[in-house]
Structure formats: structure tokens, C-alpha cells
Amino acid sequence: VHPVGRRGPNALGFQDMLGNVWEYCSDLYDPQCYEKCGDLVVDPTGPRAGTLYVIRGGSYNTNFRDSCRASVRGTSAMEEKFGTRGFRVARWP
């Protein structure tokens, strides 16, 4: 784990999106979400109900090549507490 802001921003201006801790997304998890949506949906939000949330970005204790990418989706229930998971408060201009 490292302090936020040590690495440069990505194309959207966000810093430290990969490899620090898995970050919870607001999307609920569906293992077939992308297959069900097809090619026309850019950012599918998942099902409307469920208990598992999408987590992205990998953490300091995961395999960098396999997990530290924004395209990798993991899952976690909000009740589960791990030092390798967190969330980001973001405000869009």
C-alpha cells in the first residue's frame, strides 16, 4: 500500500487506480453481464438486485499481470472486510 498521488493520472485524471487495493464499484456482479449486454453497451451496470459487487483494479497482494487491470472484475459482498479492498469517493465535474 502506498500514499495516494505518487503515480501520474490516467487519461480521465484519476490517480492510483490499479494495484493499491481492489476498489468496489457501484455495479452488482453478474458473471455473464457482458455476454448478455452484447457489443452495443459500453458500461453495463449489472443486475438490479444481488449481494455481490464488482471490484476492480487488483491489490498489492495479487498477481500484477493477471489482476492489476481495469478490465478484470472480481467480486465481493459489502459485509466482507479485507485490508485489500476499499472504495474511492469521486466527484465528476
All heavy atoms as an XYZ file, in Angstrom:
728
protein
N       0.859     -1.170      0.000
C       0.000      0.000      0.000
C       0.902      1.229      0.000
O       1.917      1.258      0.664
C      -0.916      0.004      1.236
C      -1.750      1.247      1.292
C      -1.792     -1.227      1.259
N       0.504      2.233     -0.767
C       1.283      3.467     -0.806
C       0.345      4.665     -0.722
O      -0.833      4.561     -1.025
C       2.135      3.527     -2.082
C       1.325      3.574     -3.331
N       0.930      2.445     -4.005
C       0.796      4.610     -4.026
C       0.217      2.788     -5.056
N       0.113      4.103     -5.093
N       0.859      5.819     -0.329
C       0.021      7.023     -0.270
C      -0.512      7.388     -1.646
O       0.165      7.220     -2.659
C       0.974      8.104      0.234
C       2.079      7.359      0.913
C       2.201      6.059      0.177
N      -1.721      7.891     -1.691
C      -2.355      8.302     -2.946
C      -1.596      9.483     -3.536
O      -1.121     10.361     -2.827
C      -3.838      8.678     -2.696
C      -4.479      9.228     -3.948
C      -4.599      7.463     -2.196
N      -1.487      9.503     -4.858
C      -0.874     10.629     -5.547
C       0.574     10.435     -5.931
O       1.196     11.339     -6.471
N       1.122      9.263     -5.694
C       2.524      9.022     -6.039
C       2.722      8.726     -7.517
O       3.814      8.855     -8.038
C       3.075      7.854     -5.230
C       3.196      8.158     -3.756
C       4.659      8.313     -3.397
N       4.817      8.744     -2.031
C       5.345      8.006     -1.075
N       5.743      6.788     -1.350
N       5.479      8.491      0.124
N       1.673      8.299     -8.189
C       1.766      7.984     -9.624
C       0.955      9.009    -10.398
O       0.025      9.615     -9.882
C       1.233      6.583     -9.880
C       2.081      5.531     -9.201
C       1.721      4.148     -9.683
N       2.665      3.189     -9.155
C       2.376      2.309     -8.212
N       1.167      2.268     -7.692
N       3.285      1.457     -7.800
N       1.294      9.169    -11.666
C       0.594     10.135    -12.509
C      -0.843      9.725    -12.797
O      -1.218      8.560    -12.655
N      -1.679     10.668    -13.222
C      -3.086     10.375    -13.523
C      -3.245      9.610    -14.831
O      -2.402      9.687    -15.715
C      -3.724     11.763    -13.626
C      -2.604     12.664    -14.012
C      -1.369     12.089    -13.381
N      -4.372      8.880    -14.938
C      -4.705      8.206    -16.189
C      -5.377      9.205    -17.130
O      -5.426     10.406    -16.841
C      -5.576      6.965    -15.943
C      -6.943      7.295    -15.378
O      -7.403      8.438    -15.374
N      -7.625      6.278    -14.877
N      -5.900      8.742    -18.242
C      -6.499      9.630    -19.247
C      -7.708     10.407    -18.714
O      -8.040     11.469    -19.230
C      -6.901      8.826    -20.474
N      -8.364      9.880    -17.680
C      -9.524     10.572    -17.098
C      -9.143     11.459    -15.922
O     -10.000     12.078    -15.305
C     -10.570      9.546    -16.646
C     -11.157      8.686    -17.766
C     -12.042      7.604    -17.174
C     -11.933      9.543    -18.737
N      -7.863     11.492    -15.584
C      -7.402     12.328    -14.494
C      -7.388     11.650    -13.129
O      -7.059     12.263    -12.130
N      -7.722     10.356    -13.080
C      -7.706      9.617    -11.815
C      -6.312      9.080    -11.539
O      -5.613      8.642    -12.443
C      -8.685      8.441    -11.846
C     -10.119      8.855    -11.906
C     -10.856      8.664    -13.053
C     -10.730      9.431    -10.802
C     -12.178      9.030    -13.114
C     -12.056      9.804    -10.850
C     -12.790      9.614    -12.009
N      -5.930      9.083    -10.297
C      -4.630      8.549     -9.904
C      -4.798      7.258     -9.118
O      -5.801      7.064     -8.426
C      -3.883      9.559     -9.039
C      -3.464     10.789     -9.812
C      -2.726     11.751     -8.944
O      -3.325     12.370     -8.079
N      -1.436     11.878     -9.174
N      -3.780      6.401     -9.194
C      -3.701      5.191     -8.367
C      -4.899      4.272     -8.522
O      -5.442      3.769     -7.528
C      -3.524      5.576     -6.898
C      -2.317      6.455     -6.678
O      -1.237      6.074     -7.160
O      -2.451      7.508     -6.045
N      -5.321      4.025     -9.734
C      -6.492      3.178     -9.969
C      -6.156      1.687     -9.932
O      -7.050      0.876     -9.783
C      -7.128      3.502    -11.318
C      -7.744      4.882    -11.383
S      -9.103      5.109    -10.248
C     -10.326      4.044    -10.939
N      -4.912      1.307    -10.071
C      -4.567     -0.107    -10.166
C      -3.497     -0.487     -9.155
O      -2.533      0.245     -8.965
C      -4.061     -0.442    -11.573
C      -4.993     -0.084    -12.722
C      -4.304     -0.314    -14.045
C      -6.277     -0.877    -12.634
N      -3.694     -1.636     -8.514
C      -2.643     -2.238     -7.729
C      -2.514     -1.831     -6.281
O      -1.734     -2.422     -5.558
N      -3.232     -0.868     -5.803
C      -3.135     -0.494     -4.395
C      -4.098     -1.366     -3.595
O      -3.677     -2.217     -2.831
C      -3.434      0.995     -4.226
C      -2.838      1.567     -2.958
O      -1.978      0.956     -2.346
N      -3.302      2.724     -2.570
N      -5.381     -1.163     -3.769
C      -6.404     -2.047     -3.192
C      -7.496     -2.241     -4.240
O      -7.701     -1.401     -5.099
C      -7.037     -1.488     -1.890
C      -6.016     -1.401     -0.786
C      -7.721     -0.154     -2.112
N      -8.176     -3.401     -4.181
C      -9.350     -3.601     -5.027
C     -10.349     -2.516     -4.668
O     -10.550     -2.223     -3.492
C      -9.990     -4.956     -4.741
C      -9.256     -6.147     -5.264
C      -8.411     -6.943     -4.559
C      -9.325     -6.698     -6.569
N      -7.946     -7.952     -5.353
C      -8.499     -7.828     -6.590
C     -10.013     -6.340     -7.724
C      -8.335     -8.608     -7.732
C      -9.850     -7.126     -8.853
C      -9.018     -8.238     -8.852
N     -10.987     -1.929     -5.653
C     -11.969     -0.884     -5.389
C     -13.364     -1.364     -5.738
O     -13.604     -1.889     -6.822
C     -11.622      0.373     -6.186
C     -10.322      0.974     -5.718
C     -10.050      2.330     -6.325
O     -10.962      2.924     -6.922
O      -8.915      2.795     -6.204
N     -14.272     -1.178     -4.768
C     -15.670     -1.525     -5.007
C     -16.251     -0.607     -6.068
O     -15.995      0.594     -6.076
C     -16.497     -1.351     -3.731
C     -16.370     -2.485     -2.761
C     -15.497     -2.410     -1.689
C     -17.124     -3.637     -2.918
C     -15.385     -3.453     -0.796
C     -17.012     -4.685     -2.021
C     -16.147     -4.583     -0.961
O     -16.033     -5.614     -0.085
N     -17.042     -1.181     -6.961
C     -17.805     -0.417     -7.945
C     -19.261     -0.399     -7.488
O     -19.678     -1.220     -6.678
C     -17.718     -1.071     -9.319
S     -16.032     -1.164     -9.963
N     -20.045      0.487     -8.014
C     -21.467      0.521     -7.659
C     -22.249     -0.576     -8.373
O     -23.398     -0.823     -8.046
C     -22.067      1.890     -7.975
O     -21.956      2.160     -9.355
N     -21.607     -1.250     -9.320
C     -22.265     -2.308    -10.093
C     -22.375     -3.600     -9.294
O     -21.407     -4.036     -8.674
C     -21.480     -2.622    -11.362
C     -21.263     -1.417    -12.250
O     -21.933     -0.405    -12.039
O     -20.423     -1.515    -13.154
N     -23.550     -4.213     -9.353
C     -23.700     -5.556     -8.815
C     -23.129     -6.553     -9.814
O     -23.101     -6.298    -11.019
C     -25.174     -5.853     -8.538
C     -25.748     -5.063     -7.368
C     -27.263     -5.160     -7.355
C     -25.168     -5.551     -6.050
N     -22.664     -7.686     -9.320
C     -21.962     -8.652    -10.158
C     -22.901     -9.655    -10.814
O     -23.796    -10.195    -10.178
C     -20.933     -9.408     -9.330
C     -20.134    -10.394    -10.136
C     -19.115     -9.954    -10.965
C     -20.403    -11.751    -10.073
C     -18.380    -10.852    -11.718
C     -19.669    -12.657    -10.821
C     -18.662    -12.198    -11.638
O     -17.936    -13.077    -12.388
N     -22.670     -9.881    -12.084
C     -23.318    -10.944    -12.855
C     -22.223    -11.532    -13.739
O     -21.636    -10.819    -14.558
C     -24.445    -10.377    -13.715
C     -25.100    -11.423    -14.608
O     -24.651    -12.584    -14.637
O     -26.076    -11.073    -15.283
N     -21.899    -12.820    -13.568
C     -20.784    -13.383    -14.335
C     -20.976    -13.327    -15.846
O     -20.008    -13.325    -16.591
C     -20.685    -14.832    -13.839
C     -21.961    -15.109    -13.144
C     -22.522    -13.794    -12.693
N     -22.202    -13.255    -16.320
C     -22.460    -13.179    -17.762
C     -22.901    -11.784    -18.212
O     -23.486    -11.625    -19.274
C     -23.542    -14.193    -18.172
C     -23.074    -15.627    -18.203
C     -23.160    -16.271    -16.831
O     -24.092    -16.003    -16.093
N     -22.194    -17.086    -16.491
N     -22.614    -10.782    -17.431
C     -23.091     -9.427    -17.730
C     -22.704     -8.965    -19.138
O     -23.538     -8.496    -19.890
C     -22.542     -8.454    -16.699
S     -23.121     -6.770    -16.923
N     -21.451     -9.113    -19.504
C     -21.005     -8.626    -20.802
C     -21.578     -9.445    -21.952
O     -21.904     -8.904    -22.998
C     -19.480     -8.572    -20.868
C     -18.923     -7.470    -20.018
C     -18.476     -7.699    -18.732
C     -18.882     -6.169    -20.506
C     -17.984     -6.677    -17.947
C     -18.388     -5.131    -19.737
C     -17.945     -5.386    -18.460
O     -17.470     -4.367    -17.683
N     -21.712    -10.740    -21.745
C     -22.297    -11.581    -22.794
C     -23.768    -11.231    -23.010
O     -24.251    -11.202    -24.128
C     -22.168    -13.063    -22.430
C     -20.745    -13.576    -22.478
C     -19.966    -13.297    -21.196
O     -20.541    -12.794    -20.200
O     -18.758    -13.564    -21.192
N     -24.497    -10.963    -21.939
C     -25.918    -10.633    -22.031
C     -26.145     -9.281    -22.698
O     -27.121     -9.086    -23.403
C     -26.555    -10.605    -20.638
C     -26.690    -11.957    -20.005
C     -27.251    -11.812    -18.603
C     -27.345    -13.130    -17.896
N     -27.811    -12.966    -16.509
N     -25.247     -8.334    -22.474
C     -25.425     -6.973    -22.990
C     -25.062     -6.844    -24.456
O     -25.554     -5.959    -25.134
C     -24.590     -5.994    -22.177
S     -25.157     -5.811    -20.492
N     -24.153     -7.664    -24.937
C     -23.735     -7.562    -26.327
C     -22.725     -6.448    -26.535
O     -22.251     -5.809    -25.602
N     -22.417     -6.177    -27.778
C     -21.378     -5.207    -28.130
C     -21.829     -3.758    -28.062
O     -21.009     -2.854    -28.121
C     -20.868     -5.492    -29.547
C     -20.148     -6.823    -29.628
O     -19.651     -7.295    -28.589
O     -20.093     -7.390    -30.734
N     -23.115     -3.507    -27.969
C     -23.601     -2.133    -28.020
C     -23.503     -1.387    -26.696
O     -23.520     -0.170    -26.666
C     -25.060     -2.123    -28.500
C     -25.288     -2.721    -29.880
C     -26.772     -2.715    -30.219
C     -24.496     -1.963    -30.929
N     -23.381     -2.107    -25.588
C     -23.331     -1.462    -24.288
C     -21.881     -1.186    -23.916
O     -21.044     -2.071    -23.899
C     -24.004     -2.355    -23.214
C     -23.885     -1.729    -21.849
C     -25.458     -2.583    -23.570
N     -21.575      0.072    -23.604
C     -20.213      0.466    -23.272
C     -19.896      0.195    -21.809
O     -18.836     -0.288    -21.466
C     -19.994      1.965    -23.593
C     -18.625      2.416    -23.137
C     -20.171      2.204    -25.075
N     -20.812      0.506    -20.911
C     -20.557      0.366    -19.479
C     -21.760     -0.276    -18.798
O     -22.553      0.403    -18.149
C     -20.271      1.740    -18.877
C     -19.874      1.667    -17.417
O     -19.540      0.568    -16.932
O     -19.913      2.706    -16.758
N     -21.907     -1.611    -18.924
C     -23.069     -2.260    -18.312
C     -23.027     -2.143    -16.793
O     -21.961     -2.166    -16.191
C     -22.936     -3.712    -18.758
C     -21.511     -3.891    -19.083
C     -21.014     -2.566    -19.554
N     -24.177     -1.985    -16.184
C     -24.242     -1.789    -14.734
C     -24.546     -3.056    -13.962
O     -24.583     -3.029    -12.743
C     -25.300     -0.732    -14.386
O     -26.557     -1.164    -14.904
C     -24.939      0.618    -14.960
N     -24.789     -4.160    -14.631
C     -25.067     -5.397    -13.927
C     -26.528     -5.503    -13.549
O     -27.357     -4.685    -13.934
N     -26.865     -6.516    -12.737
C     -28.259     -6.728    -12.355
C     -28.756     -5.646    -11.401
O     -27.969     -4.893    -10.835
C     -28.228     -8.096    -11.666
C     -26.830     -8.254    -11.189
C     -25.973     -7.518    -12.173
N     -30.073     -5.576    -11.218
C     -30.664     -4.573    -10.317
C     -30.656     -5.010     -8.864
O     -30.799     -4.192     -7.965
C     -32.085     -4.274    -10.749
C     -32.144     -3.580    -12.073
C     -33.547     -3.221    -12.430
N     -33.550     -2.646    -13.771
C     -34.507     -1.898    -14.224
N     -35.556     -1.639    -13.489
N     -34.445     -1.417    -15.446
N     -30.537     -6.307     -8.612
C     -30.540     -6.818     -7.246
C     -29.472     -7.887     -7.113
O     -29.107     -8.552     -8.082
C     -31.908     -7.397     -6.910
N     -28.960     -8.052     -5.919
C     -27.945     -9.055     -5.651
C     -27.160     -8.715     -4.409
O     -27.407     -7.685     -3.769
N     -26.204     -9.560     -4.067
C     -25.394     -9.331     -2.868
C     -23.916     -9.155     -3.169
O     -23.167     -8.707     -2.315
C     -25.558    -10.503     -1.883
O     -25.156    -11.709     -2.536
C     -26.994    -10.618     -1.410
N     -23.493     -9.510     -4.373
C     -22.082     -9.376     -4.734
C     -21.867     -8.138     -5.595
O     -22.603     -7.890     -6.538
C     -21.602    -10.611     -5.502
C     -21.555    -11.909     -4.714
C     -21.136    -13.055     -5.623
C     -20.609    -11.797     -3.536
N     -20.837     -7.385     -5.256
C     -20.475     -6.194     -6.016
C     -19.219     -6.460     -6.832
O     -18.392     -7.295     -6.471
C     -20.216     -5.014     -5.077
C     -21.489     -4.433     -4.536
C     -22.122     -4.998     -3.440
C     -22.075     -3.339     -5.142
C     -23.297     -4.473     -2.948
C     -23.247     -2.802     -4.665
C     -23.861     -3.375     -3.569
O     -25.033     -2.854     -3.091
N     -19.070     -5.717     -7.904
C     -17.870     -5.791     -8.729
C     -16.753     -5.044     -8.005
O     -16.969     -3.963     -7.453
C     -18.106     -5.150    -10.120
C     -16.822     -5.065    -10.917
C     -19.172     -5.920    -10.883
N     -15.570     -5.642     -7.990
C     -14.368     -4.950     -7.526
C     -13.366     -4.971     -8.668
O     -13.306     -5.910     -9.453
C     -13.786     -5.570     -6.238
C     -13.491     -7.058     -6.399
C     -14.707     -5.319     -5.056
C     -12.813     -7.699     -5.195
N     -12.596     -3.909     -8.790
C     -11.640     -3.784     -9.905
C     -10.309     -3.219     -9.416
O     -10.230     -2.584     -8.385
C     -12.192     -2.853    -10.983
C     -13.386     -3.415    -11.729
C     -13.705     -2.509    -12.916
N     -14.889     -2.904    -13.606
C     -14.932     -3.725    -14.649
N     -13.827     -4.253    -15.114
N     -16.070     -4.010    -15.244
N      -9.283     -3.433    -10.220
C      -8.002     -2.778    -10.006
C      -6.916     -3.615     -9.373
O      -5.766     -3.226     -9.376
N      -7.262     -4.745     -8.782
C      -6.249     -5.558     -8.126
C      -5.746     -4.901     -6.851
O      -6.151     -3.797     -6.499
N      -4.880     -5.586     -6.145
C      -4.315     -5.015     -4.921
C      -2.844     -5.360     -4.834
O      -2.303     -6.070     -5.681
C      -5.053     -5.541     -3.691
O      -4.704     -6.888     -3.437
N      -2.227     -4.869     -3.793
C      -0.797     -5.066     -3.623
C      -0.416     -6.540     -3.462
O       0.733     -6.905     -3.650
C      -0.281     -4.262     -2.432
C      -0.916     -4.656     -1.117
C      -0.374     -5.664     -0.333
C      -2.061     -4.017     -0.665
C      -0.955     -6.033      0.861
C      -2.651     -4.375      0.525
C      -2.101     -5.384      1.291
O      -2.679     -5.735      2.466
N      -1.367     -7.409     -3.111
C      -1.019     -8.814     -2.908
C      -1.570     -9.743     -4.002
O      -1.663    -10.936     -3.798
C      -1.469     -9.292     -1.537
C      -2.973     -9.434     -1.422
O      -3.717     -8.905     -2.239
N      -3.423    -10.134     -0.400
N      -1.941     -9.193     -5.158
C      -2.401    -10.029     -6.264
C      -1.359    -10.044     -7.376
O      -0.480     -9.189     -7.427
C      -3.744     -9.528     -6.843
O      -3.609     -8.161     -7.249
C      -4.865     -9.643     -5.830
N      -1.483    -11.007     -8.263
C      -0.569    -11.123     -9.389
C      -0.751     -9.909    -10.303
O      -1.823     -9.706    -10.865
C      -0.855    -12.418    -10.143
C       0.086    -12.637    -11.294
O       0.351    -11.744    -12.084
N       0.596    -13.846    -11.391
N       0.285     -9.122    -10.451
C       0.201     -7.874    -11.213
C      -0.252     -8.098    -12.642
O      -1.105     -7.382    -13.151
C       1.546     -7.144    -11.181
C       1.502     -5.808    -11.845
C       0.941     -4.720    -11.213
C       2.000     -5.640    -13.124
C       0.883     -3.483    -11.833
C       1.951     -4.406    -13.751
C       1.390     -3.328    -13.093
N       0.293     -9.094    -13.329
C      -0.062     -9.342    -14.735
C      -1.513     -9.748    -14.917
O      -2.146     -9.401    -15.890
C       0.811    -10.436    -15.314
C       2.082     -9.937    -15.827
C       2.784    -11.003    -16.599
N       4.167    -10.598    -16.672
C       5.129    -11.346    -17.066
N       4.899    -12.584    -17.419
N       6.339    -10.888    -17.111
N      -2.031    -10.519    -13.980
C      -3.377    -11.057    -14.132
C      -4.476    -10.173    -13.562
O      -5.588    -10.171    -14.064
C      -3.475    -12.437    -13.476
C      -2.559    -13.455    -14.136
O      -2.247    -13.291    -15.327
O      -2.160    -14.400    -13.446
N      -4.205     -9.452    -12.504
C      -5.281     -8.770    -11.780
C      -5.235     -7.250    -11.790
O      -6.251     -6.613    -11.590
C      -5.285     -9.236    -10.322
O      -5.509    -10.617    -10.254
N      -4.093     -6.671    -11.966
C      -3.975     -5.215    -11.859
C      -4.280     -4.532    -13.181
O      -3.441     -3.861    -13.782
C      -2.598     -4.836    -11.344
S      -2.347     -5.346     -9.655
N      -5.514     -4.743    -13.634
C      -6.010     -4.130    -14.859
C      -7.452     -3.719    -14.623
O      -8.200     -4.418    -13.942
C      -5.959     -5.113    -16.028
C      -4.575     -5.622    -16.332
C      -4.575     -6.590    -17.472
N      -5.534     -7.649    -17.217
C      -6.043     -8.410    -18.163
N      -5.717     -8.226    -19.413
N      -6.893     -9.366    -17.865
N      -7.875     -2.631    -15.190
C      -9.255     -2.168    -15.009
C     -10.267     -3.125    -15.621
O     -11.416     -3.161    -15.215
C      -9.420     -0.775    -15.611
N      -9.845     -3.930    -16.585
C     -10.778     -4.844    -17.244
C     -11.076     -6.092    -16.416
O     -12.019     -6.814    -16.703
C     -10.228     -5.257    -18.601
O      -9.005     -5.944    -18.439
N     -10.308     -6.360    -15.387
C     -10.526     -7.538    -14.551
C     -11.595     -7.229    -13.511
O     -11.524     -6.222    -12.809
C      -9.217     -7.973    -13.860
C      -9.467     -9.087    -12.867
C      -8.203     -8.400    -14.892
N     -12.603     -8.103    -13.447
C     -13.669     -7.927    -12.456
C     -13.572     -9.024    -11.411
O     -13.593    -10.195    -11.724
C     -15.050     -8.017    -13.113
C     -15.349     -6.923    -14.071
C     -16.749     -7.036    -14.629
N     -17.007     -8.356    -15.182
C     -18.189     -8.958    -15.176
N     -19.226     -8.371    -14.645
N     -18.344    -10.153    -15.708
N     -13.489     -8.631    -10.160
C     -13.598     -9.562     -9.055
C     -14.950     -9.355     -8.406
O     -15.754     -8.529     -8.851
N     -15.221    -10.091     -7.344
C     -16.485     -9.941     -6.627
C     -16.251     -9.898     -5.134
O     -15.291    -10.467     -4.630
C     -17.445    -11.116     -6.906
O     -16.871    -12.318     -6.409
C     -17.748    -11.247     -8.374
N     -17.144     -9.218     -4.452
C     -17.097     -9.183     -3.001
C     -18.433     -8.710     -2.466
O     -19.085     -7.856     -3.071
C     -15.994     -8.232     -2.527
O     -15.879     -8.274     -1.122
N     -18.826     -9.270     -1.344
C     -20.005     -8.770     -0.639
C     -19.563     -7.590      0.218
O     -18.444     -7.578      0.735
C     -20.606     -9.863      0.226
N     -20.396     -6.590      0.366
C     -20.038     -5.409      1.155
C     -19.734     -5.754      2.614
O     -18.988     -5.062      3.270
C     -21.155     -4.371      1.102
C     -21.193     -3.603     -0.177
S     -19.787     -2.495     -0.272
C     -20.181     -1.638     -1.757
N     -20.320     -6.842      3.108
C     -20.112     -7.214      4.509
C     -18.712     -7.757      4.765
O     -18.248     -7.789      5.897
C     -21.127     -8.269      4.946
C     -22.574     -7.884      4.789
C     -23.071     -8.113      3.364
O     -22.696     -9.108      2.711
O     -23.848     -7.261      2.889
N     -18.044     -8.227      3.704
C     -16.708     -8.794      3.857
C     -15.699     -7.667      4.073
O     -15.685     -6.692      3.339
C     -16.327     -9.601      2.622
C     -17.193    -10.807      2.403
C     -16.844    -11.569      1.145
O     -16.288    -10.971      0.200
O     -17.128    -12.752      1.104
N     -14.879     -7.820      5.070
C     -13.881     -6.803      5.395
C     -12.481     -7.358      5.152
O     -12.096     -8.363      5.725
C     -13.999     -6.377      6.858
C     -15.388     -5.968      7.283
C     -15.813     -4.683      6.624
C     -17.145     -4.243      7.201
N     -18.092     -3.826      6.254
N     -11.737     -6.731      4.274
C     -10.372     -7.117      3.962
C      -9.536     -5.853      3.806
O     -10.013     -4.846      3.282
C     -10.292     -7.913      2.652
C     -10.993     -9.239      2.696
C     -12.279     -9.365      2.209
C     -10.358    -10.346      3.218
C     -12.931    -10.586      2.247
C     -11.002    -11.579      3.259
C     -12.291    -11.696      2.774
N      -8.293     -5.909      4.210
C      -7.398     -4.772      4.046
C      -6.996     -4.525      2.612
O      -6.364     -3.519      2.303
N      -7.370     -5.418      1.715
C      -7.020     -5.278      0.306
C      -8.188     -4.750     -0.520
O      -8.136     -4.768     -1.735
C      -6.578     -6.637     -0.272
O      -7.640     -7.582     -0.089
C      -5.314     -7.132      0.390
N      -9.250     -4.292      0.125
C     -10.419     -3.765     -0.583
C     -10.815     -2.419     -0.007
O     -10.706     -2.178      1.177
C     -11.594     -4.737     -0.478
C     -11.252     -6.037     -1.137
C     -12.358     -7.001     -1.108
N     -11.831     -8.285     -1.559
C     -12.394     -9.420     -1.314
N     -13.516     -9.470     -0.635
N     -11.855    -10.531     -1.748
N     -11.289     -1.567     -0.883
C     -11.716     -0.247     -0.451
C     -12.628      0.370     -1.486
O     -13.115     -0.306     -2.386
N     -12.852      1.651     -1.370
C     -13.655      2.353     -2.353
C     -13.077      3.738     -2.534
O     -12.279      4.209     -1.742
C     -15.138      2.406     -1.943
C     -15.386      3.209     -0.709
C     -15.753      4.546     -0.803
C     -15.274      2.642      0.545
C     -15.983      5.299      0.333
C     -15.507      3.383      1.680
C     -15.862      4.708      1.576
N     -13.469      4.371     -3.594
C     -12.975      5.699     -3.928
C     -14.152      6.648     -4.009
O     -15.145      6.377     -4.671
C     -12.273      5.644     -5.275
C     -11.780      6.981     -5.780
C     -11.096      6.798     -7.122
N      -9.984      5.888     -6.993
C      -8.713      6.249     -7.105
N      -8.388      7.473     -7.402
N      -7.745      5.363     -6.961
N     -14.041      7.741     -3.326
C     -15.057      8.786     -3.440
C     -14.629      9.685     -4.583
O     -13.501     10.186     -4.595
C     -15.164      9.595     -2.130
C     -16.165     10.720     -2.289
C     -15.552      8.682     -0.987
N     -15.487      9.824     -5.566
C     -15.128     10.619     -6.742
C     -16.246     11.593     -7.060
O     -17.427     11.291     -6.885
C     -14.880      9.719     -7.942
N     -15.873     12.744     -7.506
C     -16.840     13.756     -7.925
C     -16.543     14.108     -9.369
O     -15.404     14.426     -9.717
C     -16.712     14.980     -7.043
C     -17.731     16.043     -7.391
C     -17.521     17.240     -6.536
N     -16.316     17.908     -7.031
C     -15.925     19.093     -6.623
N     -16.590     19.709     -5.697
N     -14.849     19.640     -7.120
N     -17.526     13.987    -10.206
C     -17.350     14.328    -11.619
C     -17.688     15.793    -11.795
O     -18.706     16.254    -11.291
C     -18.252     13.432    -12.460
C     -17.849     13.394    -13.888
C     -18.458     14.033    -14.911
C     -16.748     12.717    -14.459
N     -17.805     13.782    -16.083
C     -16.753     12.974    -15.831
C     -15.751     11.915    -13.940
C     -15.796     12.462    -16.688
C     -14.805     11.395    -14.811
C     -14.834     11.674    -16.159
N     -16.869     16.537    -12.516
C     -17.103     17.995    -12.645
C     -18.438     18.370    -13.239
O     -19.166     17.736    -13.795
C     -15.999     18.453    -13.576
C     -15.165     17.292    -13.914
C     -15.739     16.088    -13.279
